[in-house]
Structure formats: C-alpha cells, structure tokens
Amino acid sequence: METKKCRQCGVDKYLPEYAKGRRVCKACRYLQIKKWNAANPDRVEVYSIRGQEHQEKKRHRSPAAYRKYRREYYWKNRDRIKQYHNDYNRRQAVEKWKILNVDNQPGE
C-alpha cells in the first residue's frame, strides 16, 4: 500500500490516513482544528449559528423535498445508521452503569 509523509508530524502513513487533497494526516488535522477552535471560540460560535440557520432555511424552503431527501438518505444508509445508534445506546448504558456503580467498580 502506498504511503506519504505528513507535513506536520513527519511520519510516513498510509494514504487512507489522509483526507483527499491534504498533505497533513487526519490526526494532525484534527489537532489543528481543535487548537483553532480553542483560540477562536467567538468565530466557532458564529459559524455554528450560521450553519444552523442555513439548515433551517433549507428545511422550511421545501419541507416535502427535505423529507424526501432524508427518507432516501436513510434507506441508502440504514445499516450504518442502525449500527451507529446501537453503538451509541451501548455506550450510554455503560456510562450509566458506571455512574450507578461507582462504589462497586473493580480495581478501586
């Protein structure tokens, strides 16, 4: 499998570890974004609000078309969506168990 060197960390990594067209690996890019978000909380909030407003406009512009799009998306990706929800529910159950059984956890 082909590799390339990350411009930030300098490690040779396989191509799936890079976003398309990027010279920095996904892990380093994640750290860049996290650092930028921490340094610019006001801009992050503006972008978040702007994105939410855009979604609302799309939803209200044509509710029938939006419902059709969501339905089609669900049927094309239903296995992945169901797996995500199952994993999420399992994680939530484990976290709830940990909270309820703080005194009974092994190793403490």
DSSP file (Angstrom, degrees, kcal/mol; ACC not computed):
  #  RESIDUE AA STRUCTURE BP1 BP2  ACC     N-H-->O    O-->H-N    N-H-->O    O-->H-N    TCO  KAPPA ALPHA  PHI   PSI    X-CA   Y-CA   Z-CA
    1    1 A M              0   0    0      0, 0.0     2,-0.1     0, 0.0     0, 0.0   0.000 360.0 360.0 360.0 145.1    0.0    0.0    0.0
    2    2 A E        -     0   0    0     12,-0.0    13,-1.6     1,-0.0     2,-0.3  -0.443 360.0-168.0 -77.8 144.5    1.2    3.5   -0.8
    3    3 A T  E     -A   14   0A   0     11,-0.2     2,-0.3    -2,-0.1    11,-0.2  -0.825   7.9-167.9-124.5 165.4    2.4    5.9    1.9
    4    4 A K  E     -A   13   0A   0      9,-2.4     9,-2.6    -2,-0.3     2,-0.4  -0.980  28.5-105.2-149.6 160.4    3.2    9.5    2.2
    5    5 A K  E     -A   12   0A   0     -2,-0.3     7,-0.2     7,-0.2     2,-0.2  -0.714  30.7-124.6 -93.0 129.5    4.9   11.7    4.8
    6    6 A C     >  -     0   0    0      5,-2.0     4,-1.2    -2,-0.4    18,-0.2  -0.501  11.4-142.8 -70.1 134.1    2.8   14.0    6.9
    7    7 A R  T  4 S+     0   0    0     16,-2.0    17,-0.2    -2,-0.2    -1,-0.1   0.700  96.0  40.0 -71.9 -19.6    4.0   17.6    6.7
    8    8 A Q  T  4 S+     0   0    0     15,-0.2    -1,-0.1     3,-0.1    16,-0.1   0.905 128.2  22.8 -97.3 -52.0    3.3   18.3   10.4
    9    9 A C  T  4 S-     0   0    0      2,-0.1    -2,-0.1    16,-0.0     3,-0.1   0.677  91.1-135.2 -92.2 -17.0    4.3   15.2   12.3
   10   10 A G     <  +     0   0    0     -4,-1.2     2,-0.4     1,-0.3    -3,-0.1   0.622  56.1 137.1  77.1  13.2    6.8   13.9    9.7
   11   11 A V        -     0   0    0     -6,-0.0    -5,-2.0    -7,-0.0     2,-0.5  -0.754  57.9-121.3 -96.7 138.4    5.6   10.3   10.0
   12   12 A D  E     +A    5   0A   0     -2,-0.4     2,-0.3    -7,-0.2    -7,-0.2  -0.663  43.0 173.6 -75.3 125.5    5.1    8.1    6.9
   13   13 A K  E     -A    4   0A   0     -9,-2.6    -9,-2.4    -2,-0.5     2,-0.1  -0.925  35.4 -95.6-133.6 157.3    1.4    6.9    6.9
   14   14 A Y  E >   -A    3   0A   0     -2,-0.3     3,-2.0   -11,-0.2   -11,-0.2  -0.358  40.8-110.0 -69.3 152.9   -0.8    5.0    4.5
   15   15 A L  G >  S+     0   0    0    -13,-1.6     3,-2.1     1,-0.3    -1,-0.1   0.806 113.0  65.7 -58.0 -35.3   -3.0    7.1    2.2
   16   16 A P  G 3  S+     0   0    0      0, 0.0    -1,-0.3     0, 0.0     4,-0.1   0.694  91.6  67.0 -62.2 -13.3   -6.3    6.3    3.9
   17   17 A E  G <  S+     0   0    0     -3,-2.0     9,-2.9     2,-0.1     2,-0.4   0.362  95.0  71.3 -86.4   6.9   -5.0    8.2    6.9
   18   18 A Y  B <  S-B   25   0B   0     -3,-2.1     2,-0.2     7,-0.2     7,-0.1  -0.934  84.2-120.7-120.2 144.5   -5.1   11.4    4.9
   19   19 A A    >   -     0   0    0      5,-0.6     3,-2.1    -2,-0.4     5,-0.1  -0.524  53.8 -79.9 -74.6 153.4   -8.1   13.4    3.7
   20   20 A K  T 3  S+     0   0    0      1,-0.3    -1,-0.1    -2,-0.2     3,-0.1  -0.323 116.0   6.1 -59.4 127.3   -8.3   13.8   -0.1
   21   21 A G  T 3  S+     0   0    0      1,-0.3     2,-0.3    -3,-0.1    -1,-0.3   0.530 101.9 124.4  80.0   6.5   -6.0   16.5   -1.3
   22   22 A R    <   -     0   0    0     -3,-2.1    -1,-0.3     1,-0.1     4,-0.1  -0.721  48.8-162.0-101.5 150.2   -4.4   17.1    2.1
   23   23 A R  S    S+     0   0    0     -2,-0.3   -16,-2.0    -3,-0.1     2,-0.4   0.389  77.1  73.3-105.1  -1.2   -0.7   17.0    3.0
   24   24 A V  S    S-     0   0    0    -18,-0.2    -5,-0.6   -17,-0.2   -18,-0.1  -0.939  88.7-113.6-114.8 136.3   -1.4   16.7    6.7
   25   25 A C  B  >  -B   18   0B   0     -2,-0.4     4,-2.5    -7,-0.1    -7,-0.2  -0.142  29.0-107.4 -65.3 164.3   -2.7   13.4    8.2
   26   26 A K  H  > S+     0   0    0     -9,-2.9     4,-2.4     1,-0.2     5,-0.2   0.861 118.3  54.0 -62.3 -37.1   -6.2   13.2    9.7
   27   27 A A  H  > S+     0   0    0    -10,-0.3     4,-1.8     2,-0.2    -1,-0.2   0.931 112.3  42.8 -64.9 -45.4   -4.8   13.0   13.3
   28   28 A C  H  > S+     0   0    0      2,-0.2     4,-2.4     1,-0.2    -2,-0.2   0.886 113.0  53.2 -67.8 -38.1   -2.7   16.2   12.9
   29   29 A R  H  X S+     0   0    0     -4,-2.5     4,-2.6     2,-0.2    -2,-0.2   0.902 106.6  53.1 -62.5 -41.0   -5.6   18.0   11.1
   30   30 A Y  H  X S+     0   0    0     -4,-2.4     4,-2.5     1,-0.2    -1,-0.2   0.916 109.8  48.0 -59.6 -43.4   -7.9   17.1   14.0
   31   31 A L  H  X S+     0   0    0     -4,-1.8     4,-2.4     2,-0.2    -2,-0.2   0.887 110.2  52.1 -65.9 -38.7   -5.3   18.7   16.4
   32   32 A Q  H  X S+     0   0    0     -4,-2.4     4,-2.5     2,-0.2    -2,-0.2   0.936 112.2  45.5 -59.9 -46.8   -5.0   21.8   14.2
   33   33 A I  H  X S+     0   0    0     -4,-2.6     4,-2.8     1,-0.2    -2,-0.2   0.911 112.2  50.9 -64.6 -43.0   -8.8   22.2   14.1
   34   34 A K  H  X S+     0   0    0     -4,-2.5     4,-1.9     1,-0.2    -1,-0.2   0.906 112.0  47.4 -61.5 -42.1   -9.1   21.6   17.9
   35   35 A K  H  X S+     0   0    0     -4,-2.4     4,-1.8     2,-0.2    -2,-0.2   0.914 112.8  48.5 -65.7 -43.7   -6.4   24.2   18.5
   36   36 A W  H  X S+     0   0    0     -4,-2.5     4,-1.6     1,-0.2    -2,-0.2   0.915 110.5  51.3 -62.9 -43.6   -8.0   26.8   16.2
   37   37 A N  H  < S+     0   0    0     -4,-2.8    -1,-0.2     1,-0.2     7,-0.2   0.887 110.2  49.3 -61.1 -39.4  -11.4   26.2   17.8
   38   38 A A  H  < S+     0   0    0     -4,-1.9    -1,-0.2     1,-0.2    -2,-0.2   0.855 114.1  45.7 -68.5 -33.8   -9.9   26.8   21.3
   39   39 A A  H  < S+     0   0    0     -4,-1.8    -1,-0.2     1,-0.2    -2,-0.2   0.695 121.5  37.1 -81.1 -19.6   -8.2   30.0   20.1
   40   40 A N     X  +     0   0    0     -4,-1.6     4,-2.1    -5,-0.1     3,-0.2  -0.421  61.9 150.4-131.0  58.2  -11.3   31.4   18.3
   41   41 A P  H  > S+     0   0    0      0, 0.0     4,-2.0     0, 0.0     5,-0.1   0.839  75.9  55.3 -63.2 -32.0  -14.4   30.5   20.3
   42   42 A D  H  > S+     0   0    0      2,-0.2     4,-1.8     1,-0.2     5,-0.1   0.906 110.2  44.9 -67.4 -40.3  -16.3   33.6   19.1
   43   43 A R  H  > S+     0   0    0     -3,-0.2     4,-2.7     2,-0.2     5,-0.2   0.862 110.3  54.8 -70.7 -35.7  -15.8   32.6   15.4
   44   44 A V  H  X S+     0   0    0     -4,-2.1     4,-2.4    -7,-0.2    -2,-0.2   0.920 108.4  49.3 -62.0 -42.9  -16.7   29.0   16.1
   45   45 A E  H  X S+     0   0    0     -4,-2.0     4,-2.6     2,-0.2    -2,-0.2   0.906 110.7  49.7 -63.5 -42.1  -20.0   30.1   17.6
   46   46 A V  H  X S+     0   0    0     -4,-1.8     4,-2.7     2,-0.2    -2,-0.2   0.933 112.4  47.2 -62.0 -46.4  -20.7   32.4   14.6
   47   47 A Y  H  X S+     0   0    0     -4,-2.7     4,-2.3     1,-0.2    -1,-0.2   0.892 112.3  50.8 -62.7 -39.1  -20.0   29.6   12.1
   48   48 A S  H  X S+     0   0    0     -4,-2.4     4,-2.2    -5,-0.2    -2,-0.2   0.933 112.5  45.0 -64.3 -46.1  -22.2   27.2   14.1
   49   49 A I  H  X S+     0   0    0     -4,-2.6     4,-2.5     1,-0.2    -2,-0.2   0.916 112.3  52.2 -64.0 -43.1  -25.1   29.6   14.2
   50   50 A R  H  X S+     0   0    0     -4,-2.7     4,-2.1     1,-0.2    -1,-0.2   0.901 110.2  48.9 -61.1 -41.2  -24.7   30.4   10.5
   51   51 A G  H  X S+     0   0    0     -4,-2.3     4,-2.1     2,-0.2    -1,-0.2   0.897 110.8  49.9 -65.7 -40.5  -24.8   26.6    9.7
   52   52 A Q  H  X S+     0   0    0     -4,-2.2     4,-2.2     1,-0.2    -2,-0.2   0.906 110.2  50.5 -64.1 -41.6  -27.9   26.1   11.8
   53   53 A E  H  X S+     0   0    0     -4,-2.5     4,-2.3     1,-0.2    -1,-0.2   0.899 108.9  52.2 -63.4 -39.9  -29.6   29.0   10.1
   54   54 A H  H  X S+     0   0    0     -4,-2.1     4,-2.3     1,-0.2    -1,-0.2   0.920 109.5  49.0 -62.4 -43.8  -28.8   27.6    6.7
   55   55 A Q  H  X S+     0   0    0     -4,-2.1     4,-2.3     1,-0.2    -1,-0.2   0.897 110.0  51.6 -62.8 -40.5  -30.2   24.1    7.6
   56   56 A E  H  X S+     0   0    0     -4,-2.2     4,-2.5     2,-0.2     5,-0.2   0.916 109.2  50.1 -62.7 -43.0  -33.4   25.8    8.9
   57   57 A K  H  X S+     0   0    0     -4,-2.3     4,-2.2     1,-0.2    -2,-0.2   0.922 111.0  49.1 -61.3 -44.0  -33.8   27.7    5.6
   58   58 A K  H  X S+     0   0    0     -4,-2.3     4,-1.2     1,-0.2    -1,-0.2   0.913 112.4  48.6 -60.6 -42.5  -33.3   24.5    3.6
   59   59 A R  H  < S+     0   0    0     -4,-2.3     7,-0.2     1,-0.2    -2,-0.2   0.893 117.0  40.2 -65.3 -41.5  -35.9   22.7    5.8
   60   60 A H  H  < S+     0   0    0     -4,-2.5    -1,-0.2     1,-0.2    -2,-0.2   0.728 103.5  68.1 -83.4 -22.8  -38.5   25.5    5.5
   61   61 A R  H  < S-     0   0    0     -4,-2.2    -1,-0.2     1,-0.3    -2,-0.2   0.920 126.4  -0.7 -63.5 -43.4  -38.0   26.3    1.9
   62   62 A S     X  +     0   0    0     -4,-1.2     4,-2.4    -5,-0.2    -1,-0.3  -0.617  66.0 178.6-149.1  83.6  -39.3   23.0    0.7
   63   63 A P  H  > S+     0   0    0      0, 0.0     4,-2.5     0, 0.0     5,-0.2   0.858  84.4  52.5 -57.3 -38.1  -40.4   20.6    3.5
   64   64 A A  H  > S+     0   0    0      2,-0.2     4,-2.3     1,-0.2     5,-0.1   0.921 110.7  46.6 -66.1 -42.7  -41.6   17.9    1.2
   65   65 A A  H  > S+     0   0    0      2,-0.2     4,-2.5     1,-0.2    -1,-0.2   0.891 112.3  51.1 -65.8 -38.8  -38.3   17.8   -0.7
   66   66 A Y  H  X S+     0   0    0     -4,-2.4     4,-2.6    -7,-0.2    -2,-0.2   0.923 110.2  48.6 -64.5 -44.0  -36.4   17.8    2.6
   67   67 A R  H  X S+     0   0    0     -4,-2.5     4,-2.5     2,-0.2    -2,-0.2   0.910 111.7  50.3 -60.8 -42.1  -38.5   14.9    3.9
   68   68 A K  H  X S+     0   0    0     -4,-2.3     4,-2.6     2,-0.2    -2,-0.2   0.927 110.8  48.8 -62.0 -45.3  -37.9   13.0    0.6
   69   69 A Y  H  X S+     0   0    0     -4,-2.5     4,-2.6     1,-0.2    -2,-0.2   0.933 112.8  47.4 -60.1 -47.2  -34.1   13.6    0.8
   70   70 A R  H  X S+     0   0    0     -4,-2.6     4,-2.4     2,-0.2    -1,-0.2   0.887 112.1  50.4 -63.0 -40.0  -34.0   12.4    4.5
   71   71 A R  H  X S+     0   0    0     -4,-2.5     4,-2.3     2,-0.2    -1,-0.2   0.938 112.4  46.1 -63.3 -47.1  -36.0    9.3    3.6
   72   72 A E  H  X S+     0   0    0     -4,-2.6     4,-2.0     1,-0.2    -2,-0.2   0.913 112.2  51.3 -62.0 -43.1  -33.8    8.4    0.7
   73   73 A Y  H  X S+     0   0    0     -4,-2.6     4,-1.8    -5,-0.2    -1,-0.2   0.922 109.4  50.9 -60.0 -44.6  -30.7    9.0    2.7
   74   74 A Y  H  X S+     0   0    0     -4,-2.4     4,-0.5     1,-0.2     3,-0.2   0.937 110.7  47.5 -59.8 -47.5  -32.0    6.8    5.5
   75   75 A W  H  < S+     0   0    0     -4,-2.3     3,-0.3     1,-0.2    -1,-0.2   0.823 113.0  48.8 -68.1 -29.6  -32.8    3.9    3.1
   76   76 A K  H  < S+     0   0    0     -4,-2.0    -1,-0.2    -5,-0.2    -2,-0.2   0.811 126.9  26.2 -74.7 -29.0  -29.4    4.1    1.4
   77   77 A N  H  X S+     0   0    0     -4,-1.8     4,-2.5    -3,-0.2     5,-0.2   0.066  80.5 123.1-122.0  22.5  -27.5    4.2    4.8
   78   78 A R  H  X S+     0   0    0     -4,-0.5     4,-2.8    -3,-0.3     5,-0.2   0.846  74.1  52.3 -62.4 -36.3  -29.8    2.4    7.1
   79   79 A D  H  > S+     0   0    0      2,-0.2     4,-2.2     1,-0.2    -1,-0.2   0.930 113.2  44.5 -64.4 -43.5  -27.3   -0.3    8.2
   80   80 A R  H  > S+     0   0    0      2,-0.2     4,-2.2     1,-0.2    -2,-0.2   0.900 114.7  49.0 -66.5 -40.7  -24.7    2.3    9.1
   81   81 A I  H  X S+     0   0    0     -4,-2.5     4,-2.4     2,-0.2    -2,-0.2   0.921 111.9  48.1 -65.3 -44.7  -27.3    4.4   10.9
   82   82 A K  H  X S+     0   0    0     -4,-2.8     4,-2.6    -5,-0.2    -2,-0.2   0.904 111.4  50.6 -63.1 -41.0  -28.7    1.5   12.9
   83   83 A Q  H  X S+     0   0    0     -4,-2.2     4,-2.6    -5,-0.2    -1,-0.2   0.908 109.7  51.1 -63.2 -41.5  -25.1    0.4   13.8
   84   84 A Y  H  X S+     0   0    0     -4,-2.2     4,-2.7     1,-0.2    -2,-0.2   0.937 111.7  46.6 -60.0 -47.6  -24.4    4.0   15.0
   85   85 A H  H  X S+     0   0    0     -4,-2.4     4,-2.7     2,-0.2    -2,-0.2   0.893 112.1  50.5 -64.7 -40.0  -27.5    4.1   17.2
   86   86 A N  H  X S+     0   0    0     -4,-2.6     4,-2.2     2,-0.2    -1,-0.2   0.929 112.7  46.3 -62.4 -44.8  -26.8    0.6   18.6
   87   87 A D  H  X S+     0   0    0     -4,-2.6     4,-2.5     2,-0.2    -2,-0.2   0.911 112.9  50.2 -63.1 -42.5  -23.2    1.7   19.5
   88   88 A Y  H  X S+     0   0    0     -4,-2.7     4,-2.5     1,-0.2    -2,-0.2   0.936 111.6  47.3 -62.1 -47.0  -24.4    4.9   21.0
   89   89 A N  H  X S+     0   0    0     -4,-2.7     4,-2.2     1,-0.2    -1,-0.2   0.881 111.4  51.6 -63.5 -37.8  -27.0    3.2   23.1
   90   90 A R  H  X S+     0   0    0     -4,-2.2     4,-2.2    -5,-0.2    -1,-0.2   0.927 110.5  48.0 -64.7 -44.4  -24.5    0.7   24.3
   91   91 A R  H  X S+     0   0    0     -4,-2.5     4,-2.5     1,-0.2    -2,-0.2   0.906 111.3  51.0 -62.2 -41.2  -22.0    3.4   25.3
   92   92 A Q  H  X S+     0   0    0     -4,-2.5     4,-2.5     1,-0.2    -1,-0.2   0.899 109.2  50.7 -63.0 -40.5  -24.8    5.3   27.1
   93   93 A A  H  X S+     0   0    0     -4,-2.2     4,-2.4     2,-0.2    -1,-0.2   0.906 110.8  48.6 -64.5 -41.5  -25.7    2.1   29.0
   94   94 A V  H  X S+     0   0    0     -4,-2.2     4,-2.5     2,-0.2    -2,-0.2   0.927 112.0  48.7 -64.4 -44.7  -22.1    1.5   30.1
   95   95 A E  H  X S+     0   0    0     -4,-2.5     4,-2.1     1,-0.2    -2,-0.2   0.905 111.7  49.5 -62.3 -40.9  -21.7    5.1   31.2
   96   96 A K  H  X S+     0   0    0     -4,-2.5     4,-2.4     1,-0.2    -1,-0.2   0.914 110.6  50.4 -63.9 -42.1  -25.0    4.9   33.2
   97   97 A W  H  X S+     0   0    0     -4,-2.4     4,-1.9     1,-0.2    -2,-0.2   0.913 109.2  51.7 -62.0 -42.2  -23.8    1.7   34.8
   98   98 A K  H  < S+     0   0    0     -4,-2.5    -1,-0.2     1,-0.2    -2,-0.2   0.900 111.0  47.7 -61.7 -40.8  -20.5    3.3   35.8
   99   99 A I  H >< S+     0   0    0     -4,-2.1     3,-0.8     1,-0.2    -1,-0.2   0.914 115.0  44.7 -66.4 -42.7  -22.3    6.2   37.4
  100  100 A L  H 3< S+     0   0    0     -4,-2.4     3,-0.2     1,-0.2    -1,-0.2   0.753 119.2  42.5 -73.8 -23.8  -24.7    4.0   39.3
  101  101 A N  T 3<  +     0   0    0     -4,-1.9     3,-0.5    -5,-0.2     4,-0.4  -0.200  68.0 132.9-117.3  41.0  -21.9    1.5   40.4
  102  102 A V  S X  S+     0   0    0     -3,-0.8     3,-0.8     1,-0.2    -1,-0.2   0.898  77.3  46.8 -57.9 -42.4  -19.1    3.9   41.4
  103  103 A D  T 3  S+     0   0    0      1,-0.2    -1,-0.2    -3,-0.2    -2,-0.1   0.738 111.5  51.4 -74.0 -22.8  -18.5    2.1   44.7
  104  104 A N  T 3  S+     0   0    0     -3,-0.5    -1,-0.2    -6,-0.1    -2,-0.2   0.298  75.7 125.6-100.9   9.9  -18.5   -1.4   43.1
  105  105 A Q    X   -     0   0    0     -3,-0.8     3,-0.9    -4,-0.4    -3,-0.0  -0.483  63.9-113.6 -73.3 137.5  -16.0   -0.9   40.3
  106  106 A P  T 3  S+     0   0    0      0, 0.0    -1,-0.1     0, 0.0    -2,-0.0  -0.321  94.1  32.6 -68.7 151.4  -13.1   -3.4   40.2
  107  107 A G  T 3         0   0    0      1,-0.0    -2,-0.1    -2,-0.0     0, 0.0   0.510 360.0 360.0  85.8   5.2   -9.6   -2.2   40.9
  108  108 A E    <         0   0    0     -3,-0.9    -3,-0.1    -5,-0.1    -1,-0.0   0.394 360.0 360.0-122.1 360.0  -10.5    0.6   43.3
